[in-house]
Amino acid sequence: MASNTYSQGAQVEHQKFGLGTVMSSSEERIVIKFDDHGEKKFVTNLVMGSLKKSDRQPPAEKKGARRKKTVPATA
């Protein structure tokens, strides 16, 4: 793996998309899950100038809210 790639789980900041977590990276591609913009895929060499490491803690995964099943009222 090239020295300019980030390891999985690394916290990064992109100048356009903000804070995110590296999901996977290789010499060719990097996938980052941004807090406010979802998952984005980049060509590694092109995005490295726009990324910097972040010292923040990874955000806690949010669980989906469950809805109660509604039972139709009988007349």
Biopython code that builds the backbone (N, CA, C, O; Angstrom):
import numpy as np
from Bio.PDB.StructureBuilder import StructureBuilder

atoms = [
    (1, "MET", "N", (0.852, -1.184, 0.000)),
    (1, "MET", "CA", (0.000, 0.000, 0.000)),
    (1, "MET", "C", (0.890, 1.236, 0.000)),
    (1, "MET", "O", (1.902, 1.267, 0.701)),
    (2, "ALA", "N", (0.539, 2.220, -0.751)),
    (2, "ALA", "CA", (1.338, 3.433, -0.849)),
    (2, "ALA", "C", (1.279, 4.219, 0.451)),
    (2, "ALA", "O", (0.302, 4.128, 1.195)),
    (3, "SER", "N", (2.318, 4.984, 0.720)),
    (3, "SER", "CA", (2.380, 5.723, 1.973)),
    (3, "SER", "C", (1.394, 6.889, 2.000)),
    (3, "SER", "O", (1.114, 7.435, 3.067)),
    (4, "ASN", "N", (0.864, 7.276, 0.834)),
    (4, "ASN", "CA", (-0.062, 8.411, 0.808)),
    (4, "ASN", "C", (-1.526, 7.997, 0.960)),
    (4, "ASN", "O", (-2.410, 8.844, 0.827)),
    (5, "THR", "N", (-1.808, 6.724, 1.235)),
    (5, "THR", "CA", (-3.188, 6.296, 1.452)),
    (5, "THR", "C", (-3.489, 6.255, 2.945)),
    (5, "THR", "O", (-2.597, 6.038, 3.765)),
    (6, "TYR", "N", (-4.730, 6.462, 3.278)),
    (6, "TYR", "CA", (-5.173, 6.429, 4.666)),
    (6, "TYR", "C", (-5.685, 5.036, 5.000)),
    (6, "TYR", "O", (-6.247, 4.355, 4.142)),
    (7, "SER", "N", (-5.494, 4.616, 6.233)),
    (7, "SER", "CA", (-5.959, 3.290, 6.634)),
    (7, "SER", "C", (-7.460, 3.331, 6.927)),
    (7, "SER", "O", (-8.034, 4.390, 7.178)),
    (8, "GLN", "N", (-8.072, 2.153, 6.888)),
    (8, "GLN", "CA", (-9.505, 2.049, 7.156)),
    (8, "GLN", "C", (-9.784, 2.552, 8.564)),
    (8, "GLN", "O", (-9.062, 2.217, 9.504)),
    (9, "GLY", "N", (-10.823, 3.353, 8.708)),
    (9, "GLY", "CA", (-11.199, 3.902, 10.008)),
    (9, "GLY", "C", (-10.568, 5.243, 10.326)),
    (9, "GLY", "O", (-10.918, 5.861, 11.331)),
    (10, "ALA", "N", (-9.640, 5.713, 9.488)),
    (10, "ALA", "CA", (-8.995, 7.004, 9.723)),
    (10, "ALA", "C", (-10.017, 8.128, 9.594)),
    (10, "ALA", "O", (-10.897, 8.091, 8.733)),
    (11, "GLN", "N", (-9.887, 9.116, 10.456)),
    (11, "GLN", "CA", (-10.765, 10.279, 10.416)),
    (11, "GLN", "C", (-10.104, 11.350, 9.559)),
    (11, "GLN", "O", (-8.951, 11.714, 9.790)),
    (12, "VAL", "N", (-10.832, 11.849, 8.574)),
    (12, "VAL", "CA", (-10.275, 12.827, 7.650)),
    (12, "VAL", "C", (-11.226, 14.005, 7.494)),
    (12, "VAL", "O", (-12.398, 13.936, 7.865)),
    (13, "GLU", "N", (-10.688, 15.096, 6.931)),
    (13, "GLU", "CA", (-11.500, 16.256, 6.612)),
    (13, "GLU", "C", (-11.222, 16.634, 5.168)),
    (13, "GLU", "O", (-10.070, 16.795, 4.763)),
    (14, "HIS", "N", (-12.293, 16.774, 4.398)),
    (14, "HIS", "CA", (-12.214, 17.163, 2.989)),
    (14, "HIS", "C", (-12.660, 18.604, 2.902)),
    (14, "HIS", "O", (-13.591, 19.006, 3.600)),
    (15, "GLN", "N", (-12.011, 19.393, 2.056)),
    (15, "GLN", "CA", (-12.336, 20.817, 2.020)),
    (15, "GLN", "C", (-13.755, 21.106, 1.528)),
    (15, "GLN", "O", (-14.306, 22.158, 1.855)),
    (16, "LYS", "N", (-14.364, 20.200, 0.749)),
    (16, "LYS", "CA", (-15.731, 20.419, 0.273)),
    (16, "LYS", "C", (-16.771, 19.646, 1.084)),
    (16, "LYS", "O", (-17.821, 20.193, 1.419)),
    (17, "PHE", "N", (-16.488, 18.363, 1.405)),
    (17, "PHE", "CA", (-17.488, 17.495, 2.029)),
    (17, "PHE", "C", (-17.407, 17.456, 3.550)),
    (17, "PHE", "O", (-18.307, 16.906, 4.184)),
    (18, "GLY", "N", (-16.384, 18.007, 4.151)),
    (18, "GLY", "CA", (-16.265, 18.062, 5.608)),
    (18, "GLY", "C", (-15.652, 16.812, 6.213)),
    (18, "GLY", "O", (-14.796, 16.166, 5.608)),
    (19, "LEU", "N", (-16.103, 16.480, 7.421)),
    (19, "LEU", "CA", (-15.534, 15.375, 8.183)),
    (19, "LEU", "C", (-16.082, 14.032, 7.735)),
    (19, "LEU", "O", (-17.258, 13.900, 7.393)),
    (20, "GLY", "N", (-15.192, 13.029, 7.746)),
    (20, "GLY", "CA", (-15.615, 11.699, 7.340)),
    (20, "GLY", "C", (-14.677, 10.624, 7.840)),
    (20, "GLY", "O", (-13.642, 10.913, 8.441)),
    (21, "THR", "N", (-15.049, 9.381, 7.587)),
    (21, "THR", "CA", (-14.290, 8.200, 7.995)),
    (21, "THR", "C", (-13.920, 7.400, 6.757)),
    (21, "THR", "O", (-14.764, 7.150, 5.896)),
    (22, "VAL", "N", (-12.647, 6.996, 6.668)),
    (22, "VAL", "CA", (-12.192, 6.183, 5.543)),
    (22, "VAL", "C", (-12.766, 4.782, 5.697)),
    (22, "VAL", "O", (-12.535, 4.116, 6.706)),
    (23, "MET", "N", (-13.519, 4.337, 4.688)),
    (23, "MET", "CA", (-14.107, 3.002, 4.706)),
    (23, "MET", "C", (-13.146, 1.984, 4.090)),
    (23, "MET", "O", (-13.034, 0.860, 4.580)),
    (24, "SER", "N", (-12.451, 2.376, 3.014)),
    (24, "SER", "CA", (-11.445, 1.526, 2.385)),
    (24, "SER", "C", (-10.543, 2.411, 1.547)),
    (24, "SER", "O", (-10.940, 3.491, 1.109)),
    (25, "SER", "N", (-9.319, 1.936, 1.329)),
    (25, "SER", "CA", (-8.413, 2.701, 0.484)),
    (25, "SER", "C", (-7.386, 1.772, -0.155)),
    (25, "SER", "O", (-7.003, 0.746, 0.408)),
    (26, "SER", "N", (-6.958, 2.168, -1.341)),
    (26, "SER", "CA", (-5.901, 1.461, -2.056)),
    (26, "SER", "C", (-5.104, 2.515, -2.804)),
    (26, "SER", "O", (-5.374, 3.709, -2.677)),
    (27, "GLU", "N", (-4.134, 2.083, -3.573)),
    (27, "GLU", "CA", (-3.351, 3.039, -4.348)),
    (27, "GLU", "C", (-4.198, 3.716, -5.417)),
    (27, "GLU", "O", (-3.872, 4.815, -5.865)),
    (28, "GLU", "N", (-5.291, 3.062, -5.830)),
    (28, "GLU", "CA", (-6.110, 3.588, -6.921)),
    (28, "GLU", "C", (-7.373, 4.300, -6.456)),
    (28, "GLU", "O", (-7.736, 5.329, -7.024)),
    (29, "ARG", "N", (-8.046, 3.780, -5.442)),
    (29, "ARG", "CA", (-9.340, 4.327, -5.005)),
    (29, "ARG", "C", (-9.380, 4.471, -3.483)),
    (29, "ARG", "O", (-8.703, 3.751, -2.749)),
    (30, "ILE", "N", (-10.199, 5.429, -3.037)),
    (30, "ILE", "CA", (-10.458, 5.602, -1.615)),
    (30, "ILE", "C", (-11.955, 5.864, -1.442)),
    (30, "ILE", "O", (-12.548, 6.632, -2.199)),
    (31, "VAL", "N", (-12.553, 5.226, -0.449)),
    (31, "VAL", "CA", (-13.982, 5.390, -0.157)),
    (31, "VAL", "C", (-14.092, 6.019, 1.223)),
    (31, "VAL", "O", (-13.543, 5.512, 2.201)),
    (32, "ILE", "N", (-14.813, 7.136, 1.281)),
    (32, "ILE", "CA", (-14.966, 7.874, 2.537)),
    (32, "ILE", "C", (-16.443, 8.078, 2.810)),
    (32, "ILE", "O", (-17.201, 8.474, 1.925)),
    (33, "LYS", "N", (-16.849, 7.801, 4.053)),
    (33, "LYS", "CA", (-18.226, 8.043, 4.476)),
    (33, "LYS", "C", (-18.241, 9.362, 5.237)),
    (33, "LYS", "O", (-17.727, 9.458, 6.351)),
    (34, "PHE", "N", (-18.841, 10.381, 4.614)),
    (34, "PHE", "CA", (-18.896, 11.705, 5.221)),
    (34, "PHE", "C", (-20.122, 11.826, 6.109)),
    (34, "PHE", "O", (-21.168, 11.236, 5.838)),
    (35, "ASP", "N", (-19.972, 12.606, 7.181)),
    (35, "ASP", "CA", (-21.054, 12.775, 8.147)),
    (35, "ASP", "C", (-22.306, 13.358, 7.503)),
    (35, "ASP", "O", (-23.415, 12.899, 7.780)),
    (36, "ASP", "N", (-22.141, 14.358, 6.652)),
    (36, "ASP", "CA", (-23.291, 15.063, 6.095)),
    (36, "ASP", "C", (-23.565, 14.765, 4.623)),
    (36, "ASP", "O", (-24.572, 15.223, 4.082)),
    (37, "HIS", "N", (-22.682, 14.002, 3.964)),
    (37, "HIS", "CA", (-22.834, 13.783, 2.527)),
    (37, "HIS", "C", (-22.818, 12.314, 2.129)),
    (37, "HIS", "O", (-22.821, 12.002, 0.938)),
    (38, "GLY", "N", (-22.801, 11.413, 3.092)),
    (38, "GLY", "CA", (-22.830, 9.990, 2.774)),
    (38, "GLY", "C", (-21.499, 9.479, 2.249)),
    (38, "GLY", "O", (-20.454, 10.098, 2.452)),
    (39, "GLU", "N", (-21.553, 8.341, 1.572)),
    (39, "GLU", "CA", (-20.355, 7.660, 1.093)),
    (39, "GLU", "C", (-19.958, 8.173, -0.284)),
    (39, "GLU", "O", (-20.790, 8.267, -1.186)),
    (40, "LYS", "N", (-18.674, 8.504, -0.439)),
    (40, "LYS", "CA", (-18.147, 9.001, -1.707)),
    (40, "LYS", "C", (-16.915, 8.189, -2.077)),
    (40, "LYS", "O", (-16.134, 7.794, -1.211)),
    (41, "LYS", "N", (-16.749, 7.942, -3.395)),
    (41, "LYS", "CA", (-15.584, 7.221, -3.910)),
    (41, "LYS", "C", (-14.733, 8.188, -4.708)),
    (41, "LYS", "O", (-15.253, 8.967, -5.506)),
    (42, "PHE", "N", (-13.424, 8.142, -4.497)),
    (42, "PHE", "CA", (-12.502, 9.048, -5.164)),
    (42, "PHE", "C", (-11.345, 8.282, -5.776)),
    (42, "PHE", "O", (-11.021, 7.177, -5.342)),
    (43, "VAL", "N", (-10.717, 8.881, -6.795)),
    (43, "VAL", "CA", (-9.436, 8.396, -7.284)),
    (43, "VAL", "C", (-8.404, 8.921, -6.285)),
    (43, "VAL", "O", (-8.309, 10.129, -6.068)),
    (44, "THR", "N", (-7.636, 8.022, -5.681)),
    (44, "THR", "CA", (-6.745, 8.373, -4.582)),
    (44, "THR", "C", (-5.808, 9.525, -4.930)),
    (44, "THR", "O", (-5.706, 10.485, -4.166)),
    (45, "ASN", "N", (-5.125, 9.447, -6.066)),
    (45, "ASN", "CA", (-4.147, 10.486, -6.415)),
    (45, "ASN", "C", (-4.786, 11.864, -6.559)),
    (45, "ASN", "O", (-4.148, 12.873, -6.261)),
    (46, "LEU", "N", (-6.030, 11.917, -7.008)),
    (46, "LEU", "CA", (-6.693, 13.199, -7.222)),
    (46, "LEU", "C", (-7.217, 13.831, -5.942)),
    (46, "LEU", "O", (-7.295, 15.057, -5.853)),
    (47, "VAL", "N", (-7.577, 13.028, -4.953)),
    (47, "VAL", "CA", (-8.207, 13.568, -3.745)),
    (47, "VAL", "C", (-7.200, 13.863, -2.624)),
    (47, "VAL", "O", (-7.534, 14.587, -1.686)),
    (48, "MET", "N", (-5.999, 13.329, -2.698)),
    (48, "MET", "CA", (-5.045, 13.487, -1.601)),
    (48, "MET", "C", (-4.748, 14.948, -1.270)),
    (48, "MET", "O", (-4.504, 15.268, -0.106)),
    (49, "GLY", "N", (-4.761, 15.836, -2.254)),
    (49, "GLY", "CA", (-4.521, 17.252, -1.979)),
    (49, "GLY", "C", (-5.663, 17.906, -1.217)),
    (49, "GLY", "O", (-5.475, 18.962, -0.614)),
    (50, "SER", "N", (-6.843, 17.295, -1.232)),
    (50, "SER", "CA", (-8.023, 17.865, -0.573)),
    (50, "SER", "C", (-8.282, 17.274, 0.803)),
    (50, "SER", "O", (-9.181, 17.730, 1.509)),
    (51, "LEU", "N", (-7.505, 16.261, 1.198)),
    (51, "LEU", "CA", (-7.727, 15.591, 2.485)),
    (51, "LEU", "C", (-6.684, 15.978, 3.512)),
    (51, "LEU", "O", (-5.519, 16.210, 3.188)),
    (52, "LYS", "N", (-7.126, 16.042, 4.756)),
    (52, "LYS", "CA", (-6.179, 16.153, 5.866)),
    (52, "LYS", "C", (-6.699, 15.312, 7.018)),
    (52, "LYS", "O", (-7.905, 15.105, 7.155)),
    (53, "LYS", "N", (-5.782, 14.827, 7.846)),
    (53, "LYS", "CA", (-6.177, 13.993, 8.981)),
    (53, "LYS", "C", (-6.925, 14.827, 10.003)),
    (53, "LYS", "O", (-6.659, 16.017, 10.171)),
    (54, "SER", "N", (-7.860, 14.186, 10.680)),
    (54, "SER", "CA", (-8.636, 14.833, 11.728)),
    (54, "SER", "C", (-8.387, 14.101, 13.036)),
    (54, "SER", "O", (-8.231, 12.880, 13.053)),
    (55, "ASP", "N", (-8.351, 14.854, 14.135)),
    (55, "ASP", "CA", (-8.094, 14.260, 15.450)),
    (55, "ASP", "C", (-9.372, 13.903, 16.196)),
    (55, "ASP", "O", (-9.319, 13.502, 17.358)),
    (56, "ARG", "N", (-10.503, 14.043, 15.547)),
    (56, "ARG", "CA", (-11.768, 13.786, 16.226)),
    (56, "ARG", "C", (-11.995, 12.291, 16.452)),
    (56, "ARG", "O", (-11.346, 11.448, 15.834)),
    (57, "GLN", "N", (-12.909, 11.993, 17.332)),
    (57, "GLN", "CA", (-13.317, 10.611, 17.584)),
    (57, "GLN", "C", (-14.328, 10.215, 16.510)),
    (57, "GLN", "O", (-15.117, 11.052, 16.072)),
    (58, "PRO", "N", (-14.316, 8.955, 16.082)),
    (58, "PRO", "CA", (-15.308, 8.519, 15.098)),
    (58, "PRO", "C", (-16.724, 8.713, 15.639)),
    (58, "PRO", "O", (-16.969, 8.465, 16.820)),
    (59, "PRO", "N", (-17.651, 9.150, 14.803)),
    (59, "PRO", "CA", (-19.027, 9.348, 15.279)),
    (59, "PRO", "C", (-19.681, 8.011, 15.607)),
    (59, "PRO", "O", (-19.384, 6.990, 14.986)),
    (60, "ALA", "N", (-20.564, 8.032, 16.580)),
    (60, "ALA", "CA", (-21.304, 6.824, 16.941)),
    (60, "ALA", "C", (-22.307, 6.530, 15.840)),
    (60, "ALA", "O", (-22.963, 7.433, 15.321)),
    (61, "GLU", "N", (-22.418, 5.263, 15.492)),
    (61, "GLU", "CA", (-23.391, 4.865, 14.463)),
    (61, "GLU", "C", (-24.789, 5.054, 15.028)),
    (61, "GLU", "O", (-25.089, 4.635, 16.146)),
    (62, "LYS", "N", (-25.628, 5.688, 14.242)),
    (62, "LYS", "CA", (-27.010, 5.897, 14.673)),
    (62, "LYS", "C", (-27.844, 4.711, 14.254)),
    (62, "LYS", "O", (-27.719, 4.215, 13.134)),
    (63, "LYS", "N", (-28.697, 4.254, 15.157)),
    (63, "LYS", "CA", (-29.619, 3.175, 14.824)),
    (63, "LYS", "C", (-30.890, 3.791, 14.273)),
    (63, "LYS", "O", (-31.313, 4.863, 14.706)),
    (64, "GLY", "N", (-31.484, 3.117, 13.332)),
    (64, "GLY", "CA", (-32.728, 3.601, 12.747)),
    (64, "GLY", "C", (-33.853, 3.560, 13.762)),
    (64, "GLY", "O", (-33.948, 2.622, 14.553)),
    (65, "ALA", "N", (-34.691, 4.558, 13.744)),
    (65, "ALA", "CA", (-35.827, 4.598, 14.664)),
    (65, "ALA", "C", (-36.860, 3.573, 14.215)),
    (65, "ALA", "O", (-37.155, 3.449, 13.026)),
    (66, "ARG", "N", (-37.387, 2.863, 15.156)),
    (66, "ARG", "CA", (-38.430, 1.875, 14.855)),
    (66, "ARG", "C", (-39.787, 2.506, 15.054)),
    (66, "ARG", "O", (-40.011, 3.269, 15.993)),
    (67, "ARG", "N", (-40.676, 2.175, 14.160)),
    (67, "ARG", "CA", (-42.043, 2.659, 14.289)),
    (67, "ARG", "C", (-42.900, 1.539, 14.838)),
    (67, "ARG", "O", (-42.721, 0.367, 14.510)),
    (68, "LYS", "N", (-43.832, 1.931, 15.679)),
    (68, "LYS", "CA", (-44.782, 0.960, 16.193)),
    (68, "LYS", "C", (-45.729, 0.556, 15.103)),
    (68, "LYS", "O", (-46.137, 1.385, 14.290)),
    (69, "LYS", "N", (-46.083, -0.696, 15.073)),
    (69, "LYS", "CA", (-47.075, -1.148, 14.115)),
    (69, "LYS", "C", (-48.434, -0.654, 14.576)),
    (69, "LYS", "O", (-48.801, -0.779, 15.745)),
    (70, "THR", "N", (-49.160, -0.098, 13.645)),
    (70, "THR", "CA", (-50.502, 0.370, 14.002)),
    (70, "THR", "C", (-51.516, -0.696, 13.621)),
    (70, "THR", "O", (-51.474, -1.280, 12.538)),
    (71, "VAL", "N", (-52.406, -0.918, 14.535)),
    (71, "VAL", "CA", (-53.465, -1.907, 14.309)),
    (71, "VAL", "C", (-54.715, -1.140, 13.936)),
    (71, "VAL", "O", (-55.171, -0.278, 14.688)),
    (72, "PRO", "N", (-55.275, -1.454, 12.770)),
    (72, "PRO", "CA", (-56.502, -0.707, 12.378)),
    (72, "PRO", "C", (-57.637, -0.950, 13.374)),
    (72, "PRO", "O", (-57.862, -2.063, 13.848)),
    (73, "ALA", "N", (-58.326, 0.125, 13.660)),
    (73, "ALA", "CA", (-59.457, 0.037, 14.607)),
    (73, "ALA", "C", (-60.615, -0.679, 13.909)),
    (73, "ALA", "O", (-60.912, -0.440, 12.738)),
    (74, "THR", "N", (-61.253, -1.565, 14.673)),
    (74, "THR", "CA", (-62.415, -2.268, 14.118)),
    (74, "THR", "C", (-63.675, -1.467, 14.438)),
    (74, "THR", "O", (-63.797, -0.918, 15.533)),
    (75, "ALA", "N", (-64.583, -1.399, 13.522)),
    (75, "ALA", "CA", (-65.796, -0.598, 13.728)),
    (75, "ALA", "C", (-66.923, -1.405, 14.272)),
    (75, "ALA", "O", (-68.010, -0.874, 14.499)),
]
sb = StructureBuilder()
sb.init_structure("model")
sb.init_model(0)
sb.init_chain("A")
sb.init_seg("    ")
for serial, (resi, resn, name, xyz) in enumerate(atoms, 1):
    if name == "N":
        sb.init_residue(resn, " ", resi, " ")
    sb.init_atom(name, np.array(xyz, "f"), 0.0, 1.0, " ", f" {name:<3s}", serial, name[0])
structure = sb.get_structure()
